[in-house]
Amino acid sequence: MPRVKRVDLITDLTQLAQKSTLQFRHSACVFEGRRVLSKGYNTQSLHAEVSAMWNSNVKALKGKDIQVIRIGANNELRNSRPCNLCIAKLKEKGIRKVYYSTDYGYIECEWVGEM
């Protein structure tokens, strides 16, 4: 996948989240540096984080990062901090950091091991 700037990534993830038919529309991407490895969005059976990890062709996700966003009715950024089950999956796969949107339109970052 191509290298992208962070602003372009948020735009891409916003467009991807629009594919979700659920009330809370999330999307996520696994990346390393500026290189996007895979993307996914939430469905009735998968959270966006898990979808992005499953869509990855990379066998070892250890040391990779993930970005998750949620969009509101007007495509504004909303809180998308991963749930406890997704945090457990991120830890299991060795994801290093998670970046997620907040209700204030910011992107927060946390080390997965400290969540």
Backbone as JSON Lines, residues from 0, in Angstrom:
{"i":0,"aa":"M","n":[0.85,-1.18,0.0],"ca":[0.0,0.0,0.0],"c":[0.89,1.24,0.0]}
{"i":1,"aa":"P","n":[0.34,2.36,-0.46],"ca":[1.15,3.57,-0.59],"c":[1.46,4.22,0.75]}
{"i":2,"aa":"R","n":[2.48,5.08,0.71],"ca":[2.82,5.9,1.87],"c":[1.87,7.09,1.89]}
{"i":3,"aa":"V","n":[1.41,7.48,3.07],"ca":[0.46,8.58,3.17],"c":[0.84,9.53,4.3]}
{"i":4,"aa":"K","n":[0.39,10.75,4.18],"ca":[0.53,11.72,5.26],"c":[-0.6,11.48,6.25]}
{"i":5,"aa":"R","n":[-0.39,11.87,7.49],"ca":[-1.39,11.64,8.55],"c":[-2.73,12.28,8.2]}
{"i":6,"aa":"V","n":[-2.72,13.51,7.64],"ca":[-3.98,14.18,7.28],"c":[-4.71,13.39,6.21]}
{"i":7,"aa":"D","n":[-3.97,12.91,5.21],"ca":[-4.58,12.1,4.15],"c":[-5.14,10.8,4.72]}
{"i":8,"aa":"L","n":[-4.47,10.24,5.69],"ca":[-4.93,9.01,6.31],"c":[-6.27,9.21,7.01]}
{"i":9,"aa":"I","n":[-6.42,10.31,7.72],"ca":[-7.69,10.59,8.39],"c":[-8.8,10.76,7.36]}
{"i":10,"aa":"T","n":[-8.5,11.43,6.26],"ca":[-9.49,11.59,5.18],"c":[-9.88,10.23,4.62]}
{"i":11,"aa":"D","n":[-8.88,9.38,4.35],"ca":[-9.16,8.03,3.83],"c":[-9.99,7.21,4.81]}
{"i":12,"aa":"L","n":[-9.64,7.3,6.09],"ca":[-10.38,6.53,7.1],"c":[-11.8,7.06,7.27]}
{"i":13,"aa":"T","n":[-11.98,8.36,7.12],"ca":[-13.34,8.94,7.19],"c":[-14.19,8.37,6.06]}
{"i":14,"aa":"Q","n":[-13.63,8.32,4.86],"ca":[-14.37,7.76,3.72],"c":[-14.66,6.28,3.93]}
{"i":15,"aa":"L","n":[-13.7,5.55,4.49],"ca":[-13.91,4.13,4.74],"c":[-14.99,3.9,5.8]}
{"i":16,"aa":"A","n":[-15.0,4.72,6.85],"ca":[-16.01,4.58,7.91],"c":[-17.42,4.8,7.37]}
{"i":17,"aa":"Q","n":[-17.54,5.59,6.31],"ca":[-18.85,5.84,5.71],"c":[-19.46,4.57,5.12]}
{"i":18,"aa":"K","n":[-18.66,3.55,4.89],"ca":[-19.18,2.27,4.38],"c":[-19.94,1.49,5.44]}
{"i":19,"aa":"S","n":[-19.67,1.78,6.7],"ca":[-20.35,1.07,7.78],"c":[-21.82,1.45,7.79]}
{"i":20,"aa":"T","n":[-22.67,0.45,7.97],"ca":[-24.11,0.7,8.02],"c":[-24.61,0.82,9.46]}
{"i":21,"aa":"L","n":[-23.69,0.78,10.41],"ca":[-24.06,0.83,11.82],"c":[-24.19,2.27,12.32]}
{"i":22,"aa":"Q","n":[-24.82,2.42,13.47],"ca":[-24.99,3.75,14.05],"c":[-23.63,4.37,14.39]}
{"i":23,"aa":"F","n":[-22.73,3.58,14.96],"ca":[-21.39,4.05,15.29],"c":[-20.44,3.55,14.21]}
{"i":24,"aa":"R","n":[-19.99,4.46,13.37],"ca":[-19.19,4.1,12.19],"c":[-17.7,4.3,12.48]}
{"i":25,"aa":"H","n":[-16.98,3.17,12.52],"ca":[-15.55,3.18,12.81],"c":[-14.78,2.64,11.61]}
{"i":26,"aa":"S","n":[-13.54,3.07,11.48],"ca":[-12.61,2.46,10.54],"c":[-11.23,2.45,11.19]}
{"i":27,"aa":"A","n":[-10.37,1.61,10.65],"ca":[-9.03,1.47,11.24],"c":[-8.04,1.08,10.16]}
{"i":28,"aa":"C","n":[-6.77,1.37,10.43],"ca":[-5.72,0.9,9.54],"c":[-4.5,0.51,10.37]}
{"i":29,"aa":"V","n":[-3.85,-0.54,9.92],"ca":[-2.59,-0.97,10.5],"c":[-1.5,-0.33,9.65]}
{"i":30,"aa":"F","n":[-0.51,0.26,10.31],"ca":[0.55,0.92,9.55],"c":[1.9,0.77,10.22]}
{"i":31,"aa":"E","n":[2.92,1.03,9.44],"ca":[4.3,1.03,9.92],"c":[4.97,2.26,9.32]}
{"i":32,"aa":"G","n":[5.35,3.2,10.17],"ca":[5.87,4.47,9.66],"c":[4.77,5.19,8.89]}
{"i":33,"aa":"R","n":[5.04,5.52,7.64],"ca":[4.01,6.16,6.8],"c":[3.38,5.16,5.83]}
{"i":34,"aa":"R","n":[3.69,3.89,5.99],"ca":[3.19,2.87,5.07],"c":[1.97,2.16,5.65]}
{"i":35,"aa":"V","n":[0.85,2.3,4.97],"ca":[-0.39,1.63,5.39],"c":[-0.33,0.17,4.93]}
{"i":36,"aa":"L","n":[-0.57,-0.74,5.86],"ca":[-0.5,-2.17,5.57],"c":[-1.87,-2.78,5.31]}
{"i":37,"aa":"S","n":[-2.9,-2.28,5.99],"ca":[-4.25,-2.79,5.79],"c":[-5.26,-1.84,6.41]}
{"i":38,"aa":"K","n":[-6.5,-1.97,5.96],"ca":[-7.6,-1.14,6.48],"c":[-8.81,-2.02,6.74]}
{"i":39,"aa":"G","n":[-9.73,-1.5,7.55],"ca":[-10.98,-2.2,7.79],"c":[-11.98,-1.26,8.44]}
{"i":40,"aa":"Y","n":[-13.23,-1.67,8.44],"ca":[-14.28,-0.88,9.11],"c":[-15.2,-1.83,9.85]}
{"i":41,"aa":"N","n":[-16.01,-1.26,10.75],"ca":[-16.84,-2.12,11.58],"c":[-18.09,-2.59,10.85]}
{"i":42,"aa":"T","n":[-18.45,-3.83,11.17],"ca":[-19.68,-4.44,10.68],"c":[-20.4,-5.02,11.9]}
{"i":43,"aa":"Q","n":[-21.51,-5.68,11.67],"ca":[-22.23,-6.26,12.81],"c":[-21.42,-7.35,13.5]}
{"i":44,"aa":"S","n":[-20.48,-7.97,12.78],"ca":[-19.74,-9.08,13.38],"c":[-18.27,-8.76,13.7]}
{"i":45,"aa":"L","n":[-17.76,-7.61,13.25],"ca":[-16.35,-7.28,13.47],"c":[-16.16,-5.82,13.86]}
{"i":46,"aa":"H","n":[-15.32,-5.59,14.83],"ca":[-14.91,-4.22,15.13],"c":[-13.86,-3.81,14.1]}
{"i":47,"aa":"A","n":[-13.71,-2.52,13.88],"ca":[-12.81,-2.0,12.85],"c":[-11.37,-2.45,13.07]}
{"i":48,"aa":"E","n":[-10.92,-2.47,14.33],"ca":[-9.55,-2.87,14.63],"c":[-9.29,-4.31,14.2]}
{"i":49,"aa":"V","n":[-10.22,-5.19,14.53],"ca":[-10.08,-6.61,14.17],"c":[-10.15,-6.77,12.66]}
{"i":50,"aa":"S","n":[-11.05,-6.04,12.02],"ca":[-11.17,-6.09,10.57],"c":[-9.86,-5.68,9.9]}
{"i":51,"aa":"A","n":[-9.26,-4.6,10.37],"ca":[-7.99,-4.14,9.79],"c":[-6.88,-5.17,9.99]}
{"i":52,"aa":"M","n":[-6.84,-5.8,11.16],"ca":[-5.81,-6.82,11.4],"c":[-6.04,-8.05,10.52]}
{"i":53,"aa":"W","n":[-7.29,-8.47,10.36],"ca":[-7.6,-9.63,9.52],"c":[-7.31,-9.36,8.05]}
{"i":54,"aa":"N","n":[-7.48,-8.11,7.62],"ca":[-7.24,-7.76,6.22],"c":[-5.75,-7.62,5.89]}
{"i":55,"aa":"S","n":[-4.92,-7.72,6.89],"ca":[-3.48,-7.53,6.68],"c":[-2.85,-8.76,6.04]}
{"i":56,"aa":"N","n":[-2.0,-8.52,5.05],"ca":[-1.21,-9.6,4.46],"c":[0.07,-9.85,5.24]}
{"i":57,"aa":"V","n":[0.31,-9.0,6.22],"ca":[1.51,-9.12,7.03],"c":[1.29,-10.23,8.06]}
{"i":58,"aa":"K","n":[2.16,-11.22,8.07],"ca":[2.0,-12.33,9.0],"c":[2.26,-11.9,10.43]}
{"i":59,"aa":"A","n":[3.27,-11.07,10.61],"ca":[3.63,-10.62,11.96],"c":[3.23,-9.16,12.14]}
{"i":60,"aa":"L","n":[2.24,-8.93,12.98],"ca":[1.8,-7.56,13.26],"c":[2.58,-6.94,14.41]}
{"i":61,"aa":"K","n":[3.45,-7.74,15.02],"ca":[4.22,-7.25,16.17],"c":[5.02,-6.01,15.78]}
{"i":62,"aa":"G","n":[4.88,-4.97,16.62],"ca":[5.62,-3.74,16.39],"c":[4.95,-2.76,15.45]}
{"i":63,"aa":"K","n":[3.82,-3.15,14.88],"ca":[3.09,-2.25,13.99],"c":[2.18,-1.36,14.84]}
{"i":64,"aa":"D","n":[1.66,-0.3,14.23],"ca":[0.74,0.62,14.89],"c":[-0.62,0.54,14.22]}
{"i":65,"aa":"I","n":[-1.64,1.04,14.91],"ca":[-2.99,1.05,14.35],"c":[-3.63,2.41,14.63]}
{"i":66,"aa":"Q","n":[-4.39,2.89,13.68],"ca":[-5.16,4.11,13.87],"c":[-6.63,3.78,13.71]}
{"i":67,"aa":"V","n":[-7.44,4.29,14.63],"ca":[-8.88,4.02,14.63],"c":[-9.61,5.35,14.7]}
{"i":68,"aa":"I","n":[-10.62,5.51,13.87],"ca":[-11.46,6.71,13.97],"c":[-12.92,6.3,14.0]}
{"i":69,"aa":"R","n":[-13.73,7.19,14.53],"ca":[-15.19,7.05,14.49],"c":[-15.72,8.36,13.97]}
{"i":70,"aa":"I","n":[-16.73,8.29,13.12],"ca":[-17.34,9.51,12.6],"c":[-18.78,9.62,13.06]}
{"i":71,"aa":"G","n":[-19.2,10.85,13.27],"ca":[-20.58,11.13,13.66],"c":[-21.46,11.34,12.44]}
{"i":72,"aa":"A","n":[-22.67,11.8,12.67],"ca":[-23.66,11.98,11.61],"c":[-23.19,12.95,10.53]}
{"i":73,"aa":"N","n":[-22.38,13.93,10.91],"ca":[-21.87,14.92,9.96],"c":[-20.41,14.68,9.61]}
{"i":74,"aa":"N","n":[-19.97,13.44,9.76],"ca":[-18.6,13.01,9.47],"c":[-17.55,13.66,10.36]}
{"i":75,"aa":"E","n":[-17.97,14.22,11.51],"ca":[-17.01,14.78,12.45],"c":[-16.38,13.63,13.24]}
{"i":76,"aa":"L","n":[-15.15,13.83,13.69],"ca":[-14.48,12.81,14.48],"c":[-15.14,12.67,15.85]}
{"i":77,"aa":"R","n":[-15.3,11.44,16.28],"ca":[-15.88,11.12,17.58],"c":[-14.92,10.16,18.3]}
{"i":78,"aa":"N","n":[-15.2,9.89,19.58],"ca":[-14.33,9.02,20.37],"c":[-14.3,7.6,19.81]}
{"i":79,"aa":"S","n":[-13.1,7.1,19.61],"ca":[-12.96,5.73,19.1],"c":[-11.9,4.94,19.86]}
{"i":80,"aa":"R","n":[-11.72,5.26,21.13],"ca":[-10.75,4.49,21.93],"c":[-11.21,3.03,21.92]}
{"i":81,"aa":"P","n":[-10.3,2.1,21.62],"ca":[-10.69,0.69,21.52],"c":[-11.32,0.16,22.81]}
{"i":82,"aa":"C","n":[-12.26,-0.75,22.63],"ca":[-12.89,-1.41,23.78],"c":[-11.91,-2.41,24.39]}
{"i":83,"aa":"N","n":[-12.24,-2.94,25.55],"ca":[-11.34,-3.88,26.24],"c":[-11.06,-5.14,25.44]}
{"i":84,"aa":"L","n":[-12.06,-5.64,24.71],"ca":[-11.83,-6.84,23.9],"c":[-10.86,-6.55,22.76]}
{"i":85,"aa":"C","n":[-10.99,-5.39,22.13],"ca":[-10.07,-5.02,21.05],"c":[-8.67,-4.76,21.6]}
{"i":86,"aa":"I","n":[-8.59,-4.15,22.77],"ca":[-7.28,-3.93,23.39],"c":[-6.58,-5.27,23.62]}
{"i":87,"aa":"A","n":[-7.34,-6.26,24.08],"ca":[-6.77,-7.6,24.3],"c":[-6.25,-8.18,22.98]}
{"i":88,"aa":"K","n":[-7.0,-8.01,21.9],"ca":[-6.58,-8.51,20.58],"c":[-5.33,-7.78,20.09]}
{"i":89,"aa":"L","n":[-5.29,-6.45,20.31],"ca":[-4.12,-5.66,19.91],"c":[-2.88,-6.15,20.65]}
{"i":90,"aa":"K","n":[-3.04,-6.41,21.95],"ca":[-1.91,-6.92,22.75],"c":[-1.49,-8.3,22.26]}
{"i":91,"aa":"E","n":[-2.47,-9.15,21.99],"ca":[-2.19,-10.51,21.52],"c":[-1.38,-10.51,20.23]}
{"i":92,"aa":"K","n":[-1.68,-9.58,19.34],"ca":[-1.0,-9.49,18.04],"c":[0.29,-8.69,18.1]}
{"i":93,"aa":"G","n":[0.56,-8.06,19.23],"ca":[1.81,-7.32,19.38],"c":[1.79,-5.92,18.79]}
{"i":94,"aa":"I","n":[0.59,-5.37,18.6],"ca":[0.49,-3.99,18.09],"c":[1.15,-3.07,19.12]}
{"i":95,"aa":"R","n":[1.95,-2.15,18.64],"ca":[2.77,-1.3,19.51],"c":[2.0,-0.11,20.07]}
{"i":96,"aa":"K","n":[1.42,0.71,19.19],"ca":[0.69,1.91,19.61],"c":[-0.66,1.97,18.92]}
{"i":97,"aa":"V","n":[-1.62,2.59,19.59],"ca":[-2.92,2.84,18.98],"c":[-3.16,4.35,18.98]}
{"i":98,"aa":"Y","n":[-3.56,4.84,17.82],"ca":[-3.96,6.23,17.66],"c":[-5.47,6.21,17.46]}
{"i":99,"aa":"Y","n":[-6.19,7.06,18.17],"ca":[-7.65,7.04,18.05],"c":[-8.22,8.46,18.14]}
{"i":100,"aa":"S","n":[-9.35,8.64,17.5],"ca":[-10.0,9.96,17.49],"c":[-10.73,10.19,18.8]}
{"i":101,"aa":"T","n":[-10.92,11.48,19.11],"ca":[-11.65,11.88,20.32],"c":[-12.86,12.71,19.92]}
{"i":102,"aa":"D","n":[-13.74,12.95,20.89],"ca":[-14.91,13.78,20.65],"c":[-14.54,15.23,20.35]}
{"i":103,"aa":"Y","n":[-13.31,15.6,20.62],"ca":[-12.86,16.98,20.41],"c":[-12.16,17.17,19.07]}
{"i":104,"aa":"G","n":[-12.16,16.12,18.24],"ca":[-11.55,16.21,16.92],"c":[-10.05,15.99,16.9]}
{"i":105,"aa":"Y","n":[-9.5,15.52,18.01],"ca":[-8.07,15.26,18.1],"c":[-7.79,13.77,17.88]}
{"i":106,"aa":"I","n":[-6.52,13.48,17.65],"ca":[-6.06,12.1,17.62],"c":[-5.17,11.89,18.84]}
{"i":107,"aa":"E","n":[-5.55,10.94,19.69],"ca":[-4.76,10.58,20.87],"c":[-3.91,9.37,20.53]}
{"i":108,"aa":"C","n":[-2.85,9.18,21.28],"ca":[-1.98,8.02,21.09],"c":[-1.69,7.38,22.44]}
{"i":109,"aa":"E","n":[-1.78,6.05,22.49],"ca":[-1.43,5.31,23.7],"c":[-0.61,4.09,23.32]}
{"i":110,"aa":"W","n":[0.34,3.74,24.18],"ca":[1.05,2.48,24.03],"c":[0.07,1.37,24.4]}
{"i":111,"aa":"V","n":[-0.07,0.38,23.53],"ca":[-1.03,-0.7,23.78],"c":[-0.7,-1.43,25.07]}
{"i":112,"aa":"G","n":[0.56,-1.66,25.35],"ca":[0.96,-2.37,26.55],"c":[0.57,-1.68,27.84]}
{"i":113,"aa":"E","n":[0.28,-0.38,27.77],"ca":[-0.1,0.39,28.96],"c":[-1.6,0.63,29.06]}
{"i":114,"aa":"M","n":[-2.35,0.06,28.15],"ca":[-3.8,0.27,28.16],"c":[-4.48,-0.74,29.08]}
